[in-house]
Amino acid sequence: MNLLLIEDNLAMQTALQRSFERRGIHVTSCGDGAQALERWRECRPDVVLLDLSLPGRDGLEVLSDARAENLSTPVIILTARGTVGDRILGLNIGADDYLPKPFDLDELEARVRALARRRRSADHSTPSAASTLPPHSADTPSFCGLRADQESGAIYHMGLALELPPREAALLRALLARPGQAVAKERLSSLVFGDAVDVQPDAIEVVAYRLRKKLSTTQARLVTLRGLGYLLKAEP
């Protein structure tokens, strides 16, 4: 596994790199926000650990630019800026997880490995955007041109594969299984986050917010039903 560590504190950077490499994880380190994107492109990591308070460029700017470039690597934010506002902002921009400092190294390793597993699973099951949908079958019903292939887990719109991060794809698959019907937030959270530890109560709302924006070019609408959950509805 390849890990990109973007952390300007040299002592912490060194300690984390040594610890992860003893556990069999290769680490590329970067301590400057201005150079972080270049290192990200070069080393093609499985997971990124990103500090927010960086020289050169703030970590949230680095993350925002990475997502704008379609760098979809899972990201765990590590920072002493542990307020709820910072956490939600980071998740909204595109982070996959958030761990405030100080943290337990065993917990951090567990989160890194969990994200890497989900990324490998998504890479193996999702074809490129240029791929077309396999022949239609009875077990892959379509809703507003959206279809989840039951064998691969890939999601298509009008025959073209959608490039979605693993959690947004998991949420959409769950809703496509019951279009027009409410699915409880607790059920969706279980399907989206699986065995992830310390999931915040509002985390599924962040994933739904990001998915809703991705669906804006389709005829499907992600509707929030207060007290019930979410459903997919066809735009009139």
Accessible surface in RSA format (square Angstrom, percent):
REM  Atomic radii and reference values for relative SASA: ProtOr
REM  Chains: A
REM  Algorithm: Lee & Richards
REM  Probe-radius: 1.40
REM  Slices: 20
REM RES _ NUM      All-atoms   Total-Side   Main-Chain    Non-polar    All polar
REM                ABS   REL    ABS   REL    ABS   REL    ABS   REL    ABS   REL
RES MET A   1    59.66  30.9  10.65   7.1  49.01 116.7  17.92  15.2  41.74  55.3
RES ASN A   2    64.19  44.3  64.19  62.0   0.00   0.0   6.73  16.2  57.45  55.5
RES LEU A   3     1.60   0.9   0.00   0.0   1.60   4.0   0.54   0.4   1.07   2.9
RES LEU A   4     0.00   0.0   0.00   0.0   0.00   0.0   0.00   0.0   0.00   0.0
RES LEU A   5     0.82   0.5   0.82   0.6   0.00   0.0   0.82   0.6   0.00   0.0
RES ILE A   6     0.25   0.1   0.00   0.0   0.25   0.6   0.00   0.0   0.25   0.7
RES GLU A   7     1.80   1.0   1.80   1.4   0.00   0.0   0.60   1.2   1.21   1.0
RES ASP A   8    63.24  44.3  41.40  41.2  21.84  51.6   3.81   9.0  59.43  59.3
RES ASN A   9    76.24  52.6  68.35  66.1   7.89  19.0  15.84  38.1  60.41  58.4
RES LEU A  10   129.34  72.0 124.32  88.9   5.02  12.6 124.44  87.4   4.90  13.2
RES ALA A  11    77.52  71.3  61.63  95.1  15.89  36.2  70.77  99.7   6.75  17.9
RES MET A  12    55.24  28.6  49.73  32.9   5.50  13.1  54.63  46.4   0.61   0.8
RES GLN A  13    26.20  14.7  26.20  19.2   0.00   0.0   0.39   0.8  25.81  19.6
RES THR A  14    46.26  32.9  42.93  43.5   3.33   7.9  32.89  44.2  13.38  20.2
RES ALA A  15    60.76  55.9  49.53  76.4  11.23  25.5  56.35  79.4   4.40  11.7
RES LEU A  16    10.55   5.9  10.22   7.3   0.34   0.8  10.55   7.4   0.00   0.0
RES GLN A  17    51.96  29.1  51.96  38.0   0.00   0.0   7.78  16.6  44.18  33.5
RES ARG A  18   154.22  64.8 150.12  76.5   4.10   9.8  43.42  59.3 110.80  67.2
RES SER A  19     7.32   6.2   6.92   9.2   0.40   0.9   4.95  10.5   2.37   3.3
RES PHE A  20     0.32   0.2   0.32   0.2   0.00   0.0   0.32   0.2   0.00   0.0
RES GLU A  21    77.39  44.4  58.44  44.2  18.94  45.1  23.10  44.7  54.29  44.3
RES ARG A  22   188.68  79.2 148.64  75.8  40.04  95.3  77.46 105.9 111.22  67.4
RES ARG A  23    79.54  33.4  58.76  30.0  20.77  49.5  30.96  42.3  48.58  29.4
RES GLY A  24    62.37  76.9   0.00   N/A  62.37  76.9  37.38 102.6  25.00  56.0
RES ILE A  25     1.37   0.8   0.27   0.2   1.10   2.7   1.05   0.8   0.32   0.9
RES HIS A  26   104.08  56.9  97.78  68.0   6.30  16.1  67.17  69.2  36.91  42.9
RES VAL A  27     4.43   2.9   0.05   0.0   4.39  10.6   0.05   0.0   4.39  11.9
RES THR A  28    22.87  16.3  18.76  19.0   4.12   9.8  12.59  16.9  10.29  15.5
RES SER A  29    22.12  18.7   9.14  12.2  12.98  29.9   9.30  19.8  12.82  18.0
RES CYS A  30     5.99   4.5   1.06   1.2   4.94  11.6   4.94  12.5   1.06   1.1
RES GLY A  31    28.19  34.8   0.00   N/A  28.19  34.8  13.51  37.1  14.68  32.9
RES ASP A  32    43.84  30.7  43.84  43.6   0.00   0.0  12.76  30.0  31.08  31.0
RES GLY A  33     2.29   2.8   0.00   N/A   2.29   2.8   0.00   0.0   2.29   5.1
RES ALA A  34    65.48  60.2  36.71  56.6  28.78  65.5  37.31  52.5  28.17  74.6
RES GLN A  35    96.87  54.2  95.80  70.0   1.06   2.5  22.40  47.7  74.47  56.5
RES ALA A  36     0.00   0.0   0.00   0.0   0.00   0.0   0.00   0.0   0.00   0.0
RES LEU A  37    20.12  11.2  20.02  14.3   0.10   0.3  20.02  14.1   0.10   0.3
RES GLU A  38    94.85  54.5  93.44  70.7   1.41   3.4  24.64  47.7  70.21  57.3
RES ARG A  39    79.59  33.4  79.59  40.6   0.00   0.0  16.17  22.1  63.42  38.4
RES TRP A  40     2.63   1.1   1.59   0.8   1.04   2.4   1.52   0.8   1.11   1.8
RES ARG A  41   111.79  46.9  97.24  49.6  14.55  34.6  50.91  69.6  60.88  36.9
RES GLU A  42   110.82  63.6  78.59  59.5  32.22  76.7  46.17  89.3  64.65  52.8
RES CYS A  43    37.25  28.2  16.75  18.7  20.50  48.2  24.85  63.0  12.40  13.4
RES ARG A  44   195.93  82.3 177.10  90.3  18.83  44.8  62.84  85.9 133.09  80.7
RES PRO A  45     8.60   6.3   0.52   0.5   8.08  29.4   0.52   0.4   8.08  50.2
RES ASP A  46    39.82  27.9  38.51  38.3   1.31   3.1   2.75   6.5  37.07  37.0
RES VAL A  47     0.00   0.0   0.00   0.0   0.00   0.0   0.00   0.0   0.00   0.0
RES VAL A  48     0.00   0.0   0.00   0.0   0.00   0.0   0.00   0.0   0.00   0.0
RES LEU A  49     0.27   0.2   0.02   0.0   0.25   0.6   0.27   0.2   0.00   0.0
RES LEU A  50     0.02   0.0   0.00   0.0   0.02   0.1   0.00   0.0   0.02   0.1
RES ASP A  51     7.32   5.1   6.38   6.3   0.94   2.2   0.29   0.7   7.03   7.0
RES LEU A  52     0.00   0.0   0.00   0.0   0.00   0.0   0.00   0.0   0.00   0.0
RES SER A  53    59.31  50.1  49.68  66.3   9.63  22.2  43.20  92.0  16.11  22.6
RES LEU A  54    19.66  10.9   0.00   0.0  19.66  49.4   2.59   1.8  17.07  45.9
RES PRO A  55    68.59  50.0  56.13  51.2  12.47  45.3  67.71  55.9   0.88   5.5
RES GLY A  56    65.64  80.9   0.00   N/A  65.64  80.9  23.34  64.1  42.29  94.7
RES ARG A  57    77.98  32.7  72.53  37.0   5.45  13.0  31.85  43.5  46.13  28.0
RES ASP A  58    40.01  28.0  34.90  34.7   5.11  12.1  21.02  49.5  18.99  18.9
RES GLY A  59     0.00   0.0   0.00   N/A   0.00   0.0   0.00   0.0   0.00   0.0
RES LEU A  60    16.47   9.2  15.80  11.3   0.67   1.7  16.18  11.4   0.29   0.8
RES GLU A  61    83.19  47.8  78.79  59.6   4.41  10.5  34.65  67.0  48.55  39.6
RES VAL A  62     0.52   0.3   0.52   0.5   0.00   0.0   0.52   0.4   0.00   0.0
RES LEU A  63     0.00   0.0   0.00   0.0   0.00   0.0   0.00   0.0   0.00   0.0
RES SER A  64    50.01  42.3  46.13  61.6   3.88   8.9  11.12  23.7  38.89  54.5
RES ASP A  65    43.96  30.8  42.51  42.3   1.46   3.4   8.10  19.1  35.86  35.8
RES ALA A  66     0.00   0.0   0.00   0.0   0.00   0.0   0.00   0.0   0.00   0.0
RES ARG A  67    52.52  22.1  40.22  20.5  12.30  29.3  32.91  45.0  19.61  11.9
RES ALA A  68    85.54  78.7  46.95  72.5  38.60  87.8  59.70  84.1  25.84  68.5
RES GLU A  69    78.63  45.1  53.21  40.3  25.42  60.5  38.38  74.2  40.24  32.9
RES ASN A  70   122.63  84.6  99.71  96.4  22.92  55.2  21.62  52.0 101.01  97.6
RES LEU A  71    38.58  21.5  36.39  26.0   2.19   5.5  38.43  27.0   0.15   0.4
RES SER A  72    56.84  48.0  45.96  61.3  10.88  25.1  29.29  62.4  27.55  38.6
RES THR A  73     8.43   6.0   8.29   8.4   0.14   0.3   0.00   0.0   8.43  12.7
RES PRO A  74     4.05   3.0   3.46   3.2   0.59   2.1   4.05   3.3   0.00   0.0
RES VAL A  75     0.00   0.0   0.00   0.0   0.00   0.0   0.00   0.0   0.00   0.0
RES ILE A  76     0.00   0.0   0.00   0.0   0.00   0.0   0.00   0.0   0.00   0.0
RES ILE A  77     0.00   0.0   0.00   0.0   0.00   0.0   0.00   0.0   0.00   0.0
RES LEU A  78     1.51   0.8   1.51   1.1   0.00   0.0   1.51   1.1   0.00   0.0
RES THR A  79     1.31   0.9   1.31   1.3   0.00   0.0   0.00   0.0   1.31   2.0
RES ALA A  80    82.99  76.3  56.17  86.7  26.82  61.0  56.77  80.0  26.22  69.4
RES ARG A  81    78.52  33.0  72.79  37.1   5.72  13.6  45.59  62.3  32.93  20.0
RES GLY A  82    31.77  39.2   0.00   N/A  31.77  39.2  10.80  29.6  20.98  47.0
RES THR A  83    86.27  61.4  78.11  79.2   8.16  19.4  79.87 107.3   6.40   9.7
RES VAL A  84    83.58  55.0  80.55  72.9   3.03   7.3  80.55  70.0   3.03   8.2
RES GLY A  85    49.72  61.3   0.00   N/A  49.72  61.3  39.42 108.2  10.30  23.1
RES ASP A  86    30.19  21.1  28.74  28.6   1.45   3.4   0.54   1.3  29.65  29.6
RES ARG A  87    39.50  16.6  39.50  20.1   0.00   0.0   4.50   6.2  34.99  21.2
RES ILE A  88    57.13  32.5  57.13  42.6   0.00   0.0  57.13  41.1   0.00   0.0
RES LEU A  89    84.70  47.2  82.76  59.2   1.93   4.9  84.38  59.3   0.31   0.8
RES GLY A  90     0.00   0.0   0.00   N/A   0.00   0.0   0.00   0.0   0.00   0.0
RES LEU A  91    17.91  10.0  17.91  12.8   0.00   0.0  17.91  12.6   0.00   0.0
RES ASN A  92    48.99  33.8  41.04  39.7   7.95  19.1   9.56  23.0  39.43  38.1
RES ILE A  93    47.38  27.0  29.84  22.2  17.54  42.3  36.30  26.1  11.08  30.1
RES GLY A  94     8.44  10.4   0.00   N/A   8.44  10.4   5.98  16.4   2.46   5.5
RES ALA A  95     0.38   0.3   0.00   0.0   0.38   0.9   0.00   0.0   0.38   1.0
RES ASP A  96    11.48   8.0   9.73   9.7   1.74   4.1   0.66   1.5  10.82  10.8
RES ASP A  97    23.27  16.3  21.03  20.9   2.24   5.3   3.40   8.0  19.87  19.8
RES TYR A  98    11.91   5.6   3.56   2.0   8.35  21.7   3.56   2.7   8.35  10.3
RES LEU A  99     7.89   4.4   7.89   5.6   0.00   0.0   7.89   5.5   0.00   0.0
RES PRO A 100    57.07  41.6  56.09  51.1   0.98   3.6  56.09  46.3   0.98   6.1
RES LYS A 101    46.36  22.6  29.75  18.3  16.61  39.5  17.54  15.8  28.82  30.7
RES PRO A 102   136.01  99.1 113.96 103.9  22.05  80.1 118.34  97.7  17.66 109.8
RES PHE A 103    42.48  21.3   9.99   6.2  32.49  84.5  18.88  11.4  23.60  67.6
RES ASP A 104    82.41  57.7  71.49  71.2  10.92  25.8  31.42  73.9  50.99  50.9
RES LEU A 105    46.85  26.1  42.08  30.1   4.77  12.0  42.08  29.6   4.77  12.8
RES ASP A 106    90.19  63.2  83.68  83.3   6.51  15.4  28.78  67.7  61.41  61.2
RES GLU A 107    54.67  31.4  48.10  36.4   6.57  15.6  23.62  45.7  31.06  25.4
RES LEU A 108     0.00   0.0   0.00   0.0   0.00   0.0   0.00   0.0   0.00   0.0
RES GLU A 109    27.40  15.7  27.40  20.7   0.00   0.0   4.90   9.5  22.50  18.4
RES ALA A 110    52.62  48.4  41.04  63.3  11.58  26.3  48.80  68.7   3.82  10.1
RES ARG A 111     8.30   3.5   4.35   2.2   3.95   9.4   7.17   9.8   1.13   0.7
RES VAL A 112     0.00   0.0   0.00   0.0   0.00   0.0   0.00   0.0   0.00   0.0
RES ARG A 113    77.54  32.6  77.28  39.4   0.27   0.6  32.38  44.2  45.17  27.4
RES ALA A 114    10.03   9.2   9.25  14.3   0.79   1.8   9.53  13.4   0.50   1.3
RES LEU A 115     6.03   3.4   5.77   4.1   0.26   0.6   5.77   4.1   0.26   0.7
RES ALA A 116     0.17   0.2   0.00   0.0   0.17   0.4   0.00   0.0   0.17   0.5
RES ARG A 117   118.82  49.9 113.33  57.8   5.49  13.1  55.62  76.0  63.20  38.3
RES ARG A 118    52.06  21.9  47.24  24.1   4.83  11.5  41.95  57.3  10.11   6.1
RES ARG A 119    49.31  20.7  49.19  25.1   0.12   0.3   9.42  12.9  39.88  24.2
RES ARG A 120   102.71  43.1 102.06  52.0   0.65   1.6  49.31  67.4  53.40  32.4
RES SER A 121    70.19  59.3  61.28  81.8   8.91  20.5  31.60  67.3  38.59  54.1
RES ALA A 122    24.28  22.3  18.80  29.0   5.48  12.5  23.56  33.2   0.71   1.9
RES ASP A 123    83.24  58.3  60.67  60.4  22.57  53.4  25.34  59.6  57.90  57.7
RES HIS A 124   156.86  85.7 119.75  83.2  37.11  94.9  79.40  81.8  77.46  90.1
RES SER A 125    34.18  28.9  26.00  34.7   8.19  18.9  22.95  48.9  11.23  15.7
RES THR A 126    52.46  37.3  36.07  36.6  16.39  39.1  23.97  32.2  28.49  43.1
RES PRO A 127    44.96  32.8  29.18  26.6  15.77  57.3  41.56  34.3   3.40  21.1
RES SER A 128    73.70  62.3  57.30  76.5  16.40  37.8  52.86 112.6  20.84  29.2
RES ALA A 129    46.30  42.6  40.05  61.8   6.25  14.2  40.17  56.6   6.13  16.2
RES ALA A 130    88.07  81.0  60.75  93.7  27.32  62.1  69.94  98.5  18.13  48.0
RES SER A 131    31.80  26.9  21.95  29.3   9.86  22.7  18.39  39.2  13.41  18.8
RES THR A 132    98.07  69.8  83.23  84.4  14.83  35.4  52.71  70.8  45.36  68.6
RES LEU A 133    37.39  20.8  18.39  13.2  19.00  47.8  18.39  12.9  19.00  51.1
RES PRO A 134    61.09  44.5  50.24  45.8  10.85  39.5  57.83  47.7   3.26  20.3
RES PRO A 135   128.74  93.8 104.78  95.5  23.96  87.1 117.13  96.7  11.61  72.2
RES HIS A 136   112.73  61.6  82.09  57.1  30.63  78.4  58.68  60.5  54.05  62.9
RES SER A 137    50.17  42.4  42.68  57.0   7.49  17.3  42.37  90.2   7.80  10.9
RES ALA A 138   107.24  98.6  69.06 106.6  38.18  86.9  79.46 111.9  27.78  73.6
RES ASP A 139    85.30  59.8  71.92  71.6  13.38  31.6  44.72 105.2  40.58  40.5
RES THR A 140     7.56   5.4   7.51   7.6   0.05   0.1   5.79   7.8   1.77   2.7
RES PRO A 141    88.87  64.8  75.85  69.1  13.02  47.3  80.75  66.7   8.12  50.5
RES SER A 142    57.81  48.8  26.69  35.6  31.12  71.7  17.81  37.9  39.99  56.0
RES PHE A 143    39.66  19.8  37.20  23.0   2.46   6.4  39.64  24.0   0.02   0.1
RES CYS A 144    34.74  26.3   6.36   7.1  28.38  66.7  16.55  41.9  18.19  19.6
RES GLY A 145    21.90  27.0   0.00   N/A  21.90  27.0  10.24  28.1  11.67  26.1
RES LEU A 146     0.00   0.0   0.00   0.0   0.00   0.0   0.00   0.0   0.00   0.0
RES ARG A 147    36.36  15.3  36.25  18.5   0.11   0.3   3.14   4.3  33.22  20.1
RES ALA A 148     9.94   9.1   7.21  11.1   2.74   6.2   7.21  10.2   2.74   7.2
RES ASP A 149    19.93  14.0  18.87  18.8   1.06   2.5   0.00   0.0  19.93  19.9
RES GLN A 150   111.09  62.1  80.48  58.8  30.61  72.9  24.99  53.2  86.10  65.3
RES GLU A 151   171.40  98.4 134.73 101.9  36.67  87.3  56.63 109.5 114.77  93.7
RES SER A 152    34.05  28.8  23.09  30.8  10.96  25.3  30.12  64.1   3.93   5.5
RES GLY A 153    17.49  21.6   0.00   N/A  17.49  21.6  15.87  43.6   1.62   3.6
RES ALA A 154     1.70   1.6   0.07   0.1   1.62   3.7   1.70   2.4   0.00   0.0
RES ILE A 155     5.10   2.9   2.38   1.8   2.72   6.6   2.38   1.7   2.72   7.4
RES TYR A 156     5.58   2.6   5.56   3.2   0.02   0.1   0.70   0.5   4.88   6.0
RES HIS A 157    39.34  21.5  36.63  25.5   2.71   6.9  17.18  17.7  22.16  25.8
RES MET A 158   140.81  72.9 110.33  73.0  30.48  72.6 109.10  92.8  31.71  42.0
RES GLY A 159    23.80  29.4   0.00   N/A  23.80  29.4  18.08  49.6   5.73  12.8
RES LEU A 160    97.89  54.5  97.81  70.0   0.08   0.2  97.81  68.7   0.08   0.2
RES ALA A 161     6.99   6.4   0.40   0.6   6.59  15.0   0.40   0.6   6.59  17.5
RES LEU A 162    46.41  25.8  41.98  30.0   4.44  11.2  43.10  30.3   3.31   8.9
RES GLU A 163   116.48  66.9  90.13  68.2  26.34  62.7  39.19  75.8  77.29  63.1
RES LEU A 164    30.67  17.1   7.55   5.4  23.12  58.1   9.56   6.7  21.12  56.8
RES PRO A 165    34.97  25.5  32.20  29.3   2.78  10.1  34.22  28.3   0.75   4.7
RES PRO A 166    28.39  20.7  22.42  20.4   5.97  21.7  26.07  21.5   2.32  14.4
RES ARG A 167    16.31   6.8  15.71   8.0   0.60   1.4   4.44   6.1  11.87   7.2
RES GLU A 168     1.86   1.1   1.86   1.4   0.00   0.0   0.05   0.1   1.82   1.5
RES ALA A 169    12.37  11.4  12.37  19.1   0.00   0.0  12.37  17.4   0.00   0.0
RES ALA A 170    16.68  15.3  13.20  20.4   3.48   7.9  14.13  19.9   2.54   6.7
RES LEU A 171     0.00   0.0   0.00   0.0   0.00   0.0   0.00   0.0   0.00   0.0
RES LEU A 172     0.00   0.0   0.00   0.0   0.00   0.0   0.00   0.0   0.00   0.0
RES ARG A 173    88.04  37.0  82.04  41.8   6.00  14.3  26.47  36.2  61.57  37.3
RES ALA A 174    14.48  13.3   2.24   3.5  12.23  27.8  10.90  15.4   3.58   9.5
RES LEU A 175     0.38   0.2   0.28   0.2   0.10   0.3   0.30   0.2   0.09   0.2
RES LEU A 176    14.73   8.2   7.50   5.4   7.23  18.2   7.70   5.4   7.02  18.9
RES ALA A 177    79.16  72.8  42.49  65.6  36.67  83.4  53.75  75.7  25.41  67.3
RES ARG A 178   106.18  44.6 104.87  53.5   1.31   3.1  38.25  52.3  67.93  41.2
RES PRO A 179    50.92  37.1  36.91  33.6  14.01  50.9  37.04  30.6  13.88  86.3
RES GLY A 180    49.51  61.1   0.00   N/A  49.51  61.1  23.77  65.2  25.74  57.6
RES GLN A 181    95.18  53.2  90.71  66.3   4.47  10.6  30.40  64.7  64.78  49.1
RES ALA A 182    35.45  32.6  20.60  31.8  14.85  33.8  20.60  29.0  14.85  39.3
RES VAL A 183     5.26   3.5   4.74   4.3   0.52   1.3   5.26   4.6   0.00   0.0
RES ALA A 184    44.81  41.2  38.52  59.4   6.29  14.3  38.62  54.4   6.19  16.4
RES LYS A 185    64.91  31.7  63.87  39.2   1.04   2.5  37.19  33.5  27.72  29.5
RES GLU A 186   136.26  78.2 124.64  94.3  11.62  27.7  73.88 142.9  62.38  50.9
RES ARG A 187   135.29  56.8 129.53  66.0   5.76  13.7  43.34  59.2  91.94  55.7
RES LEU A 188     0.00   0.0   0.00   0.0   0.00   0.0   0.00   0.0   0.00   0.0
RES SER A 189    31.68  26.8  30.62  40.9   1.07   2.5  12.89  27.5  18.79  26.3
RES SER A 190    66.49  56.2  53.03  70.8  13.46  31.0  28.93  61.6  37.56  52.6
RES LEU A 191    75.14  41.8  53.30  38.1  21.84  54.9  56.38  39.6  18.76  50.5
RES VAL A 192     4.89   3.2   0.00   0.0   4.89  11.8   0.00   0.0   4.89  13.3
RES PHE A 193     8.14   4.1   7.84   4.9   0.30   0.8   8.14   4.9   0.00   0.0
RES GLY A 194    55.20  68.1   0.00   N/A  55.20  68.1  32.16  88.2  23.04  51.6
RES ASP A 195   107.86  75.6  81.39  81.0  26.47  62.6  50.34 118.5  57.52  57.4
RES ALA A 196    23.70  21.8   6.46  10.0  17.24  39.2  10.16  14.3  13.54  35.9
RES VAL A 197    73.65  48.5  64.06  58.0   9.59  23.1  68.56  59.6   5.09  13.8
RES ASP A 198    93.60  65.6  64.11  63.8  29.49  69.7  25.61  60.3  67.99  67.8
RES VAL A 199    54.61  35.9  24.35  22.0  30.26  72.9  29.24  25.4  25.37  68.8
RES GLN A 200    52.28  29.2  47.35  34.6   4.92  11.7   9.78  20.8  42.50  32.2
RES PRO A 201   122.34  89.2  96.87  88.3  25.47  92.6 109.95  90.8  12.39  77.0
RES ASP A 202    40.12  28.1  39.31  39.1   0.81   1.9  22.34  52.6  17.77  17.7
RES ALA A 203     9.60   8.8   8.82  13.6   0.77   1.8   9.00  12.7   0.60   1.6
RES ILE A 204     4.96   2.8   3.88   2.9   1.07   2.6   3.88   2.8   1.07   2.9
RES GLU A 205    77.33  44.4  72.12  54.6   5.21  12.4  20.29  39.3  57.04  46.6
RES VAL A 206    11.25   7.4   9.64   8.7   1.61   3.9  11.22   9.7   0.03   0.1
RES VAL A 207     4.82   3.2   4.82   4.4   0.00   0.0   4.82   4.2   0.00   0.0
RES ALA A 208     0.77   0.7   0.77   1.2   0.00   0.0   0.77   1.1   0.00   0.0
RES TYR A 209   101.45  47.4 101.37  57.7   0.09   0.2  64.17  48.2  37.28  46.0
RES ARG A 210    20.92   8.8  20.69  10.5   0.23   0.5  12.50  17.1   8.42   5.1
RES LEU A 211     0.00   0.0   0.00   0.0   0.00   0.0   0.00   0.0   0.00   0.0
RES ARG A 212    82.01  34.4  77.93  39.7   4.08   9.7  49.77  68.0  32.23  19.5
RES LYS A 213   115.77  56.5 103.13  63.3  12.63  30.1  67.85  61.1  47.91  51.0
RES LYS A 214    94.30  46.0  74.82  45.9  19.48  46.4  72.09  64.9  22.21  23.7
RES LEU A 215     3.17   1.8   3.17   2.3   0.00   0.0   3.17   2.2   0.00   0.0
RES SER A 216    70.06  59.2  51.30  68.5  18.76  43.2  36.69  78.1  33.37  46.7
RES THR A 217   118.51  84.3  87.98  89.2  30.53  72.8  79.91 107.3  38.60  58.3
RES THR A 218     5.92   4.2   2.37   2.4   3.54   8.4   4.07   5.5   1.85   2.8
RES GLN A 219   101.05  56.5 101.05  73.8   0.00   0.0  42.77  91.0  58.28  44.2
RES ALA A 220     0.00   0.0   0.00   0.0   0.00   0.0   0.00   0.0   0.00   0.0
RES ARG A 221    73.31  30.8  72.97  37.2   0.34   0.8  43.30  59.2  30.01  18.2
RES LEU A 222     7.33   4.1   0.00   0.0   7.33  18.4   0.00   0.0   7.33  19.7
RES VAL A 223    44.25  29.1  41.23  37.3   3.02   7.3  44.25  38.4   0.00   0.0
RES THR A 224    66.31  47.2  46.14  46.8  20.17  48.1  38.49  51.7  27.82  42.1
RES LEU A 225    50.85  28.3  46.69  33.4   4.17  10.5  49.34  34.7   1.52   4.1
RES ARG A 226   225.98  94.9 196.24 100.0  29.74  70.8  76.30 104.3 149.68  90.7
RES GLY A 227    86.42 106.6   0.00   N/A  86.42 106.6  45.49 124.8  40.93  91.7
RES LEU A 228   113.82  63.4 101.59  72.7  12.22  30.7 105.49  74.1   8.33  22.4
RES GLY A 229     0.37   0.5   0.00   N/A   0.37   0.5   0.07   0.2   0.29   0.7
RES TYR A 230     6.98   3.3   6.98   4.0   0.00   0.0   1.01   0.8   5.97   7.4
RES LEU A 231    24.17  13.5  24.08  17.2   0.09   0.2  24.17  17.0   0.00   0.0
RES LEU A 232     0.22   0.1   0.00   0.0   0.22   0.5   0.00   0.0   0.22   0.6
RES LYS A 233   110.75  54.0 108.82  66.8   1.93   4.6  54.74  49.3  56.01  59.7
RES ALA A 234    49.44  45.5  39.78  61.4   9.66  22.0  39.78  56.0   9.66  25.6
RES GLU A 235    66.97  38.4  53.32  40.3  13.65  32.5  15.14  29.3  51.83  42.3
RES PRO A 236   156.39 114.0  89.62  81.7  66.77 242.7 129.75 107.1  26.64 165.6
END  Absolute sums over single chains surface
CHAIN  1 A    11539.1       9100.9       2438.2       6388.7       5150.4
END  Absolute sums over all chains
TOTAL         11539.1       9100.9       2438.2       6388.7       5150.4
